[in-house]
């Protein structure tokens, strides 16, 4: 049975009300992948929180943006780990730093989270050192604790380079499948939805967990190497193992090299025709992330009209939005029902 054939038995992620995904929590306001970031996203009304998942040396699944740790933790300041600094190729990139696969979970527990974009989000640096590294299990426990009969909060877990991890001795897809079974989180309407850029990894998980396993989204990069996924044939192929696509916003809101918006694509209706949910990433409020006409000034860190971008995406029929600013998309969604409700929650970051 293909994934599209089992959609009727899946709890439909698509609904009349688009859902809001807190990207790494509410990372515009708190350091990403911290308990504070995830909690704030839920408080703002996010339906999902989105951890990135990497693997430790002892096979633990932890929430970090990537396996290189120096941009999001204080590992570079820890003399006891100075000899762990190394250089290796991860995918197509050669990176220098400290890598999760060289640390045990117990060692990662000693590190403290820091803001990944201190230049863009200087207020978030006030929280540097306050929070530790979370496991996938702890993130799942959080959404279960915060869910109610009236409102289910879920995890949209991005698996970082599972095929690369397997080639380096860490079978991520097997570890994820085993962990979801242990957590009783393999149902399509369960607390965890999976996504990855790694097509082969998602296919392995679908084969392992079955057509009645968790809902999955195929992430799609803006780079041309992913163009094949968005042809009509490519979308049909995705529908054999996933229930949705999570494309770059630039695949929907088209812009030129100077970041001027040039139009919108037909991706949303074509994906829907293939039976796929469409959940673009990543809407962020700072000018540097927005099309030129939605920027407020030349200051890359100043807030632009993210609300306008969110309303446009929702008007185009997306089923959800992955965002650093959950309050903005929640406000845009509310405006679909009540045009007077257009202001996001005000957040004091420090």
JOGI-V839027 format. One line per field, one symbol per residue. phi: phi as a letter, one per 20 degrees, with the letter a starting at -180 (. if undefined). Layout:
phi = ???
//
This chain:
phi = .fgffeffefffffbfdgeddfflndffcbgfldgfffffgfffofecddeedcdefenedcebfbfedfeccegfeeffdgfefbcbedmedecdqddgfecefgfffeecfcfecffecfffffegnecdedeggfffgffffefcgebedcddeeeelffffffdncfgffffgfffffelcdffdffcddbafegfffffffffenfeeffccefcfffffdgffdfffffffgfecceadceggffdefbefemffdqceefgfffffendfccfcdecefggedggfdeeaeffeffdefffffffffffnfeacebfcgffffffffffecgfecefgedeeb
//
